Amino acid sequence: MKEEINRKARKIAEEIIKKQSPIIKGKVSEELFPLLYKEIGNLSDLRFLGNPIDYIQFSGLSEGKEVKINFIEIKSGSSSLNQNERLVKEAVEKKRIEWKEIHIN
């Protein structure tokens, strides 16, 4: 009986590890992306958000040049955008973007 329970527990643990492995790989890839992807430019211009998108890049900011803002989502393997990521992408593509400045007294 105890041997059967141990066998089932090992099988469950193996299934969990198998399912979590791509998720962990994706999270690590998101964090290492700036170091591995040389074309990203100046790392000082990059800000990690993680959710709903991975990075915002303020290209040119660190050099005091004209700034271009890039929204960056990192994907690995066959993963695709989730619903929230698609909504952010659509907002950017349709230029539904504003500047808000809030002054607190």
A tleap script that builds the chain and sets N, CA, C and O, in Angstrom:
source leaprc.protein.ff14SB
mol = sequence {
  NMET LYS GLU GLU ILE ASN ARG LYS ALA ARG
  LYS ILE ALA GLU GLU ILE ILE LYS LYS GLN
  SER PRO ILE ILE LYS GLY LYS VAL SER GLU
  GLU LEU PHE PRO LEU LEU TYR LYS GLU ILE
  GLY ASN LEU SER ASP LEU ARG PHE LEU GLY
  ASN PRO ILE ASP TYR ILE GLN PHE SER GLY
  LEU SER GLU GLY LYS GLU VAL LYS ILE ASN
  PHE ILE GLU ILE LYS SER GLY SER SER SER
  LEU ASN GLN ASN GLU ARG LEU VAL LYS GLU
  ALA VAL GLU LYS LYS ARG ILE GLU TRP LYS
  GLU ILE HIE ILE CASN
}
set mol.1.N position { 0.824 -1.198 0.000 }
set mol.1.CA position { 0.000 0.000 0.000 }
set mol.1.C position { 0.867 1.260 0.000 }
set mol.1.O position { 0.652 2.176 -0.793 }
set mol.2.N position { 1.862 1.289 0.915 }
set mol.2.CA position { 2.740 2.448 1.001 }
set mol.2.C position { 3.541 2.627 -0.290 }
set mol.2.O position { 3.769 3.750 -0.739 }
set mol.3.N position { 3.961 1.514 -0.875 }
set mol.3.CA position { 4.713 1.550 -2.132 }
set mol.3.C position { 3.850 2.122 -3.265 }
set mol.3.O position { 4.339 2.880 -4.102 }
set mol.4.N position { 2.598 1.761 -3.281 }
set mol.4.CA position { 1.656 2.274 -4.295 }
set mol.4.C position { 1.463 3.789 -4.135 }
set mol.4.O position { 1.421 4.521 -5.124 }
set mol.5.N position { 1.348 4.238 -2.924 }
set mol.5.CA position { 1.202 5.677 -2.652 }
set mol.5.C position { 2.453 6.423 -3.100 }
set mol.5.O position { 2.354 7.475 -3.731 }
set mol.6.N position { 3.630 5.888 -2.778 }
set mol.6.CA position { 4.891 6.513 -3.201 }
set mol.6.C position { 5.000 6.577 -4.719 }
set mol.6.O position { 5.449 7.583 -5.268 }
set mol.7.N position { 4.589 5.499 -5.407 }
set mol.7.CA position { 4.628 5.468 -6.861 }
set mol.7.C position { 3.709 6.529 -7.458 }
set mol.7.O position { 4.090 7.225 -8.399 }
set mol.8.N position { 2.512 6.652 -6.917 }
set mol.8.CA position { 1.564 7.663 -7.396 }
set mol.8.C position { 2.070 9.076 -7.108 }
set mol.8.O position { 1.913 9.977 -7.932 }
set mol.9.N position { 2.672 9.264 -5.942 }
set mol.9.CA position { 3.218 10.585 -5.588 }
set mol.9.C position { 4.345 10.974 -6.538 }
set mol.9.O position { 4.426 12.121 -6.976 }
set mol.10.N position { 5.227 10.004 -6.860 }
set mol.10.CA position { 6.313 10.284 -7.810 }
set mol.10.C position { 5.758 10.640 -9.184 }
set mol.10.O position { 6.263 11.546 -9.847 }
set mol.11.N position { 4.727 9.932 -9.607 }
set mol.11.CA position { 4.124 10.187 -10.917 }
set mol.11.C position { 3.507 11.589 -10.953 }
set mol.11.O position { 3.655 12.309 -11.941 }
set mol.12.N position { 2.832 11.966 -9.900 }
set mol.12.CA position { 2.241 13.306 -9.818 }
set mol.12.C position { 3.338 14.372 -9.836 }
set mol.12.O position { 3.214 15.380 -10.532 }
set mol.13.N position { 4.400 14.152 -9.077 }
set mol.13.CA position { 5.513 15.107 -9.036 }
set mol.13.C position { 6.156 15.248 -10.413 }
set mol.13.O position { 6.486 16.361 -10.821 }
set mol.14.N position { 6.339 14.148 -11.135 }
set mol.14.CA position { 6.923 14.186 -12.479 }
set mol.14.C position { 6.029 14.971 -13.438 }
set mol.14.O position { 6.524 15.735 -14.267 }
set mol.15.N position { 4.718 14.782 -13.325 }
set mol.15.CA position { 3.775 15.505 -14.185 }
set mol.15.C position { 3.817 17.007 -13.897 }
set mol.15.O position { 3.767 17.821 -14.818 }
set mol.16.N position { 3.909 17.364 -12.632 }
set mol.16.CA position { 3.982 18.780 -12.254 }
set mol.16.C position { 5.257 19.407 -12.815 }
set mol.16.O position { 5.219 20.497 -13.386 }
set mol.17.N position { 6.375 18.722 -12.653 }
set mol.17.CA position { 7.651 19.234 -13.165 }
set mol.17.C position { 7.588 19.377 -14.680 }
set mol.17.O position { 8.062 20.373 -15.228 }
set mol.18.N position { 7.012 18.401 -15.355 }
set mol.18.CA position { 6.899 18.437 -16.818 }
set mol.18.C position { 6.067 19.639 -17.271 }
set mol.18.O position { 6.402 20.289 -18.261 }
set mol.19.N position { 4.987 19.932 -16.551 }
set mol.19.CA position { 4.127 21.066 -16.909 }
set mol.19.C position { 4.756 22.404 -16.545 }
set mol.19.O position { 4.567 23.383 -17.266 }
set mol.20.N position { 5.493 22.468 -15.454 }
set mol.20.CA position { 6.085 23.723 -14.984 }
set mol.20.C position { 7.361 24.097 -15.734 }
set mol.20.O position { 7.716 25.274 -15.789 }
set mol.21.N position { 8.049 23.128 -16.305 }
set mol.21.CA position { 9.324 23.385 -16.964 }
set mol.21.C position { 9.247 24.478 -18.034 }
set mol.21.O position { 10.087 25.378 -18.019 }
set mol.22.N position { 8.280 24.447 -18.964 }
set mol.22.CA position { 8.200 25.521 -19.961 }
set mol.22.C position { 7.900 26.885 -19.339 }
set mol.22.O position { 8.374 27.907 -19.835 }
set mol.23.N position { 7.130 26.910 -18.273 }
set mol.23.CA position { 6.797 28.160 -17.600 }
set mol.23.C position { 8.048 28.755 -16.967 }
set mol.23.O position { 8.315 29.950 -17.099 }
set mol.24.N position { 8.806 27.918 -16.284 }
set mol.24.CA position { 10.047 28.378 -15.650 }
set mol.24.C position { 11.035 28.852 -16.718 }
set mol.24.O position { 11.679 29.888 -16.555 }
set mol.25.N position { 11.152 28.093 -17.805 }
set mol.25.CA position { 12.044 28.471 -18.900 }
set mol.25.C position { 11.651 29.837 -19.463 }
set mol.25.O position { 12.517 30.667 -19.740 }
set mol.26.N position { 10.360 30.071 -19.632 }
set mol.26.CA position { 9.875 31.351 -20.143 }
set mol.26.C position { 10.202 32.500 -19.209 }
set mol.26.O position { 10.618 33.566 -19.661 }
set mol.27.N position { 10.021 32.297 -17.911 }
set mol.27.CA position { 10.322 33.345 -16.926 }
set mol.27.C position { 11.811 33.688 -16.921 }
set mol.27.O position { 12.185 34.859 -16.858 }
set mol.28.N position { 12.646 32.671 -16.986 }
set mol.28.CA position { 14.091 32.901 -17.020 }
set mol.28.C position { 14.467 33.633 -18.307 }
set mol.28.O position { 15.288 34.551 -18.281 }
set mol.29.N position { 13.877 33.237 -19.421 }
set mol.29.CA position { 14.149 33.889 -20.703 }
set mol.29.C position { 13.794 35.366 -20.658 }
set mol.29.O position { 14.528 36.198 -21.192 }
set mol.30.N position { 12.672 35.700 -20.025 }
set mol.30.CA position { 12.261 37.102 -19.903 }
set mol.30.C position { 13.306 37.911 -19.149 }
set mol.30.O position { 13.631 39.032 -19.539 }
set mol.31.N position { 13.827 37.346 -18.080 }
set mol.31.CA position { 14.799 38.060 -17.249 }
set mol.31.C position { 16.157 38.186 -17.936 }
set mol.31.O position { 16.828 39.208 -17.790 }
set mol.32.N position { 16.572 37.159 -18.685 }
set mol.32.CA position { 17.875 37.166 -19.334 }
set mol.32.C position { 17.862 37.838 -20.700 }
set mol.32.O position { 18.920 38.113 -21.266 }
set mol.33.N position { 16.692 38.100 -21.224 }
set mol.33.CA position { 16.550 38.680 -22.553 }
set mol.33.C position { 17.481 39.857 -22.823 }
set mol.33.O position { 18.153 39.860 -23.854 }
set mol.34.N position { 17.551 40.852 -21.947 }
set mol.34.CA position { 18.409 42.005 -22.258 }
set mol.34.C position { 19.884 41.635 -22.397 }
set mol.34.O position { 20.616 42.280 -23.147 }
set mol.35.N position { 20.314 40.624 -21.697 }
set mol.35.CA position { 21.717 40.222 -21.762 }
set mol.35.C position { 22.021 39.392 -23.007 }
set mol.35.O position { 23.145 39.403 -23.508 }
set mol.36.N position { 21.014 38.675 -23.501 }
set mol.36.CA position { 21.221 37.756 -24.617 }
set mol.36.C position { 20.922 38.378 -25.973 }
set mol.36.O position { 21.516 37.988 -26.978 }
set mol.37.N position { 20.027 39.324 -26.010 }
set mol.37.CA position { 19.578 39.918 -27.271 }
set mol.37.C position { 20.353 41.210 -27.496 }
set mol.37.O position { 19.988 42.260 -26.965 }
set mol.38.N position { 21.401 41.133 -28.267 }
set mol.38.CA position { 22.338 42.255 -28.443 }
set mol.38.C position { 21.700 43.459 -29.142 }
set mol.38.O position { 22.119 44.591 -28.900 }
set mol.39.N position { 20.706 43.246 -29.996 }
set mol.39.CA position { 20.109 44.337 -30.760 }
set mol.39.C position { 19.205 45.240 -29.923 }
set mol.39.O position { 18.631 46.191 -30.453 }
set mol.40.N position { 19.068 44.964 -28.644 }
set mol.40.CA position { 18.147 45.721 -27.806 }
set mol.40.C position { 18.616 47.153 -27.583 }
set mol.40.O position { 17.800 48.026 -27.288 }
set mol.41.N position { 19.887 47.405 -27.716 }
set mol.41.CA position { 20.400 48.756 -27.510 }
set mol.41.C position { 20.870 48.944 -26.079 }
set mol.41.O position { 21.312 48.000 -25.425 }
set mol.42.N position { 20.769 50.173 -25.606 }
set mol.42.CA position { 21.261 50.524 -24.280 }
set mol.42.C position { 20.345 49.948 -23.198 }
set mol.42.O position { 19.151 50.245 -23.162 }
set mol.43.N position { 20.910 49.129 -22.326 }
set mol.43.CA position { 20.110 48.507 -21.263 }
set mol.43.C position { 19.534 49.539 -20.296 }
set mol.43.O position { 18.543 49.262 -19.622 }
set mol.44.N position { 20.134 50.710 -20.220 }
set mol.44.CA position { 19.625 51.767 -19.338 }
set mol.44.C position { 18.245 52.253 -19.777 }
set mol.44.O position { 17.497 52.816 -18.979 }
set mol.45.N position { 17.915 52.034 -21.039 }
set mol.45.CA position { 16.628 52.480 -21.576 }
set mol.45.C position { 15.511 51.470 -21.359 }
set mol.45.O position { 14.364 51.730 -21.722 }
set mol.46.N position { 15.827 50.333 -20.778 }
set mol.46.CA position { 14.881 49.230 -20.649 }
set mol.46.C position { 14.316 49.147 -19.239 }
set mol.46.O position { 15.061 49.228 -18.262 }
set mol.47.N position { 12.996 48.986 -19.131 }
set mol.47.CA position { 12.336 48.835 -17.832 }
set mol.47.C position { 11.506 47.556 -17.838 }
set mol.47.O position { 10.664 47.356 -18.714 }
set mol.48.N position { 11.747 46.696 -16.858 }
set mol.48.CA position { 11.002 45.445 -16.746 }
set mol.48.C position { 9.689 45.686 -16.019 }
set mol.48.O position { 9.679 46.257 -14.928 }
set mol.49.N position { 8.593 45.261 -16.607 }
set mol.49.CA position { 7.281 45.304 -15.957 }
set mol.49.C position { 6.830 43.901 -15.558 }
set mol.49.O position { 6.403 43.678 -14.425 }
set mol.50.N position { 6.926 42.964 -16.488 }
set mol.50.CA position { 6.517 41.597 -16.220 }
set mol.50.C position { 5.059 41.327 -16.530 }
set mol.50.O position { 4.713 40.248 -17.010 }
set mol.51.N position { 4.207 42.291 -16.261 }
set mol.51.CA position { 2.782 42.094 -16.479 }
set mol.51.C position { 2.110 43.439 -16.693 }
set mol.51.O position { 2.353 44.330 -15.879 }
set mol.52.N position { 1.313 43.665 -17.680 }
set mol.52.CA position { 0.845 42.741 -18.709 }
set mol.52.C position { 1.824 42.544 -19.857 }
set mol.52.O position { 1.610 41.668 -20.695 }
set mol.53.N position { 2.900 43.340 -19.919 }
set mol.53.CA position { 3.953 43.118 -20.901 }
set mol.53.C position { 5.277 43.024 -20.155 }
set mol.53.O position { 5.377 43.425 -18.995 }
set mol.54.N position { 6.280 42.496 -20.824 }
set mol.54.CA position { 7.546 42.256 -20.143 }
set mol.54.C position { 8.384 43.518 -19.969 }
set mol.54.O position { 8.882 43.782 -18.874 }
set mol.55.N position { 8.545 44.299 -21.029 }
set mol.55.CA position { 9.432 45.461 -20.962 }
set mol.55.C position { 8.823 46.661 -21.671 }
set mol.55.O position { 8.019 46.522 -22.593 }
set mol.56.N position { 9.225 47.833 -21.220 }
set mol.56.CA position { 9.055 49.067 -21.974 }
set mol.56.C position { 10.458 49.609 -22.193 }
set mol.56.O position { 11.258 49.705 -21.263 }
set mol.57.N position { 10.738 49.957 -23.431 }
set mol.57.CA position { 12.047 50.498 -23.779 }
set mol.57.C position { 11.882 51.962 -24.178 }
set mol.57.O position { 11.054 52.299 -25.025 }
set mol.58.N position { 12.675 52.816 -23.561 }
set mol.58.CA position { 12.698 54.241 -23.881 }
set mol.58.C position { 13.977 54.497 -24.685 }
set mol.58.O position { 14.923 55.112 -24.192 }
set mol.59.N position { 13.987 54.022 -25.907 }
set mol.59.CA position { 15.174 54.073 -26.753 }
set mol.59.C position { 15.602 55.516 -27.001 }
set mol.59.O position { 14.806 56.342 -27.447 }
set mol.60.N position { 16.868 55.809 -26.709 }
set mol.60.CA position { 17.419 57.147 -26.888 }
set mol.60.C position { 17.445 57.979 -25.625 }
set mol.60.O position { 18.149 58.987 -25.574 }
set mol.61.N position { 16.709 57.593 -24.615 }
set mol.61.CA position { 16.584 58.377 -23.389 }
set mol.61.C position { 17.922 58.551 -22.675 }
set mol.61.O position { 18.260 59.654 -22.247 }
set mol.62.N position { 18.674 57.478 -22.549 }
set mol.62.CA position { 19.931 57.545 -21.803 }
set mol.62.C position { 20.978 58.421 -22.500 }
set mol.62.O position { 21.914 58.899 -21.859 }
set mol.63.N position { 20.821 58.630 -23.806 }
set mol.63.CA position { 21.747 59.500 -24.536 }
set mol.63.C position { 21.207 60.917 -24.677 }
set mol.63.O position { 21.865 61.773 -25.269 }
set mol.64.N position { 20.018 61.176 -24.141 }
set mol.64.CA position { 19.420 62.498 -24.258 }
set mol.64.C position { 18.963 62.816 -25.670 }
set mol.64.O position { 18.875 63.983 -26.054 }
set mol.65.N position { 18.673 61.778 -26.442 }
set mol.65.CA position { 18.213 61.934 -27.823 }
set mol.65.C position { 16.693 61.855 -27.887 }
set mol.65.O position { 16.021 61.649 -26.876 }
set mol.66.N position { 16.165 62.024 -29.107 }
set mol.66.CA position { 14.740 61.815 -29.309 }
set mol.66.C position { 14.384 60.406 -28.845 }
set mol.66.O position { 15.093 59.449 -29.158 }
set mol.67.N position { 13.299 60.279 -28.108 }
set mol.67.CA position { 12.926 59.000 -27.498 }
set mol.67.C position { 11.884 58.281 -28.346 }
set mol.67.O position { 10.907 58.874 -28.803 }
set mol.68.N position { 12.118 57.003 -28.541 }
set mol.68.CA position { 11.132 56.110 -29.153 }
set mol.68.C position { 10.756 55.101 -28.087 }
set mol.68.O position { 11.629 54.495 -27.466 }
set mol.69.N position { 9.464 54.915 -27.870 }
set mol.69.CA position { 8.990 53.998 -26.837 }
set mol.69.C position { 8.561 52.689 -27.493 }
set mol.69.O position { 7.736 52.677 -28.407 }
set mol.70.N position { 9.136 51.588 -27.010 }
set mol.70.CA position { 8.821 50.252 -27.522 }
set mol.70.C position { 8.213 49.405 -26.415 }
set mol.70.O position { 8.731 49.374 -25.299 }
set mol.71.N position { 7.142 48.733 -26.712 }
set mol.71.CA position { 6.544 47.767 -25.811 }
set mol.71.C position { 7.069 46.404 -26.235 }
set mol.71.O position { 6.924 46.024 -27.397 }
set mol.72.N position { 7.675 45.663 -25.317 }
set mol.72.CA position { 8.338 44.411 -25.667 }
set mol.72.C position { 7.754 43.264 -24.848 }
set mol.72.O position { 7.699 43.320 -23.619 }
set mol.73.N position { 7.325 42.235 -25.548 }
set mol.73.CA position { 6.818 41.018 -24.922 }
set mol.73.C position { 7.715 39.869 -25.363 }
set mol.73.O position { 7.915 39.675 -26.562 }
set mol.74.N position { 8.253 39.112 -24.431 }
set mol.74.CA position { 9.154 38.003 -24.721 }
set mol.74.C position { 8.350 36.702 -24.714 }
set mol.74.O position { 7.590 36.430 -23.785 }
set mol.75.N position { 8.530 35.915 -25.758 }
set mol.75.CA position { 7.881 34.605 -25.844 }
set mol.75.C position { 8.936 33.558 -26.157 }
set mol.75.O position { 9.899 33.837 -26.871 }
set mol.76.N position { 8.760 32.371 -25.634 }
set mol.76.CA position { 9.673 31.273 -25.947 }
set mol.76.C position { 8.862 30.094 -26.452 }
set mol.76.O position { 7.682 29.944 -26.136 }
set mol.77.N position { 9.522 29.265 -27.243 }
set mol.77.CA position { 8.850 28.077 -27.766 }
set mol.77.C position { 7.654 28.443 -28.616 }
set mol.77.O position { 7.732 29.345 -29.449 }
set mol.78.N position { 6.567 27.762 -28.416 }
set mol.78.CA position { 5.362 27.988 -29.219 }
set mol.78.C position { 4.329 28.838 -28.490 }
set mol.78.O position { 3.167 28.885 -28.894 }
set mol.79.N position { 4.745 29.510 -27.416 }
set mol.79.CA position { 3.782 30.314 -26.659 }
set mol.79.C position { 3.289 31.490 -27.495 }
set mol.79.O position { 3.975 31.949 -28.408 }
set mol.80.N position { 2.099 31.966 -27.173 }
set mol.80.CA position { 1.504 33.087 -27.902 }
set mol.80.C position { 0.985 34.108 -26.890 }
set mol.80.O position { 0.957 33.852 -25.686 }
set mol.81.N position { 0.581 35.255 -27.395 }
set mol.81.CA position { 0.076 36.309 -26.523 }
set mol.81.C position { -1.196 35.871 -25.811 }
set mol.81.O position { -2.058 35.223 -26.404 }
set mol.82.N position { -1.305 36.227 -24.539 }
set mol.82.CA position { -2.561 35.970 -23.830 }
set mol.82.C position { -3.517 37.135 -24.101 }
set mol.82.O position { -3.153 38.089 -24.789 }
set mol.83.N position { -4.707 37.061 -23.575 }
set mol.83.CA position { -5.748 38.062 -23.849 }
set mol.83.C position { -5.297 39.475 -23.458 }
set mol.83.O position { -5.478 40.413 -24.235 }
set mol.84.N position { -4.716 39.636 -22.274 }
set mol.84.CA position { -4.283 40.967 -21.836 }
set mol.84.C position { -3.164 41.511 -22.716 }
set mol.84.O position { -3.151 42.700 -23.034 }
set mol.85.N position { -2.232 40.657 -23.109 }
set mol.85.CA position { -1.142 41.085 -23.988 }
set mol.85.C position { -1.675 41.516 -25.349 }
set mol.85.O position { -1.205 42.497 -25.925 }
set mol.86.N position { -2.659 40.777 -25.859 }
set mol.86.CA position { -3.277 41.158 -27.140 }
set mol.86.C position { -3.976 42.499 -27.031 }
set mol.86.O position { -3.924 43.302 -27.963 }
set mol.87.N position { -4.631 42.753 -25.903 }
set mol.87.CA position { -5.315 44.037 -25.714 }
set mol.87.C position { -4.321 45.196 -25.679 }
set mol.87.O position { -4.587 46.256 -26.245 }
set mol.88.N position { -3.171 45.001 -25.013 }
set mol.88.CA position { -2.142 46.044 -24.975 }
set mol.88.C position { -1.581 46.258 -26.376 }
set mol.88.O position { -1.414 47.399 -26.807 }
set mol.89.N position { -1.290 45.178 -27.086 }
set mol.89.CA position { -0.774 45.279 -28.452 }
set mol.89.C position { -1.744 46.059 -29.338 }
set mol.89.O position { -1.328 46.934 -30.098 }
set mol.90.N position { -3.013 45.745 -29.241 }
set mol.90.CA position { -4.032 46.431 -30.037 }
set mol.90.C position { -4.081 47.920 -29.697 }
set mol.90.O position { -4.195 48.754 -30.596 }
set mol.91.N position { -3.997 48.260 -28.416 }
set mol.91.CA position { -4.016 49.668 -28.005 }
set mol.91.C position { -2.835 50.417 -28.601 }
set mol.91.O position { -2.982 51.549 -29.062 }
set mol.92.N position { -1.664 49.789 -28.593 }
set mol.92.CA position { -0.470 50.428 -29.164 }
set mol.92.C position { -0.638 50.580 -30.673 }
set mol.92.O position { -0.395 51.656 -31.220 }
set mol.93.N position { -1.048 49.519 -31.341 }
set mol.93.CA position { -1.193 49.564 -32.793 }
set mol.93.C position { -2.228 50.599 -33.243 }
set mol.93.O position { -2.070 51.222 -34.293 }
set mol.94.N position { -3.282 50.781 -32.450 }
set mol.94.CA position { -4.321 51.754 -32.805 }
set mol.94.C position { -4.045 53.130 -32.201 }
set mol.94.O position { -4.885 54.029 -32.254 }
set mol.95.N position { -2.848 53.273 -31.624 }
set mol.95.CA position { -2.374 54.545 -31.067 }
set mol.95.C position { -3.315 55.114 -30.000 }
set mol.95.O position { -3.506 56.327 -29.903 }
set mol.96.N position { -3.894 54.217 -29.207 }
set mol.96.CA position { -4.713 54.643 -28.068 }
set mol.96.C position { -3.777 54.817 -26.878 }
set mol.96.O position { -3.829 54.070 -25.902 }
set mol.97.N position { -2.924 55.825 -26.992 }
set mol.97.CA position { -1.895 56.087 -25.992 }
set mol.97.C position { -1.962 57.565 -25.632 }
set mol.97.O position { -2.096 58.411 -26.516 }
set mol.98.N position { -1.872 57.878 -24.363 }
set mol.98.CA position { -1.924 59.267 -23.906 }
set mol.98.C position { -0.808 59.541 -22.919 }
set mol.98.O position { -0.228 58.625 -22.335 }
set mol.99.N position { -0.521 60.814 -22.746 }
set mol.99.CA position { 0.386 61.284 -21.704 }
set mol.99.C position { -0.477 61.901 -20.628 }
set mol.99.O position { -1.315 62.754 -20.921 }
set mol.100.N position { -0.291 61.489 -19.391 }
set mol.100.CA position { -1.011 62.105 -18.258 }
set mol.100.C position { 0.003 62.573 -17.258 }
set mol.100.O position { 0.901 61.828 -16.867 }
set mol.101.N position { -0.142 63.809 -16.844 }
set mol.101.CA position { 0.742 64.384 -15.835 }
set mol.101.C position { -0.129 64.752 -14.646 }
set mol.101.O position { -1.101 65.496 -14.773 }
set mol.102.N position { 0.232 64.226 -13.507 }
set mol.102.CA position { -0.570 64.430 -12.296 }
set mol.102.C position { 0.262 65.174 -11.266 }
set mol.102.O position { 1.341 64.725 -10.879 }
set mol.103.N position { -0.244 66.304 -10.831 }
set mol.103.CA position { 0.430 67.105 -9.790 }
set mol.103.C position { -0.306 66.902 -8.472 }
set mol.103.O position { -1.532 66.998 -8.416 }
set mol.104.N position { 0.439 66.624 -7.425 }
set mol.104.CA position { -0.154 66.425 -6.106 }
set mol.104.C position { 0.254 67.626 -5.235 }
set mol.104.O position { 1.431 67.972 -5.140 }
set mol.105.N position { -0.738 68.240 -4.613 }
set mol.105.CA position { -0.461 69.393 -3.746 }
set mol.105.C position { 0.033 68.959 -2.391 }
set mol.105.O position { 0.314 69.801 -1.538 }
savepdb mol mol.pdb
quit
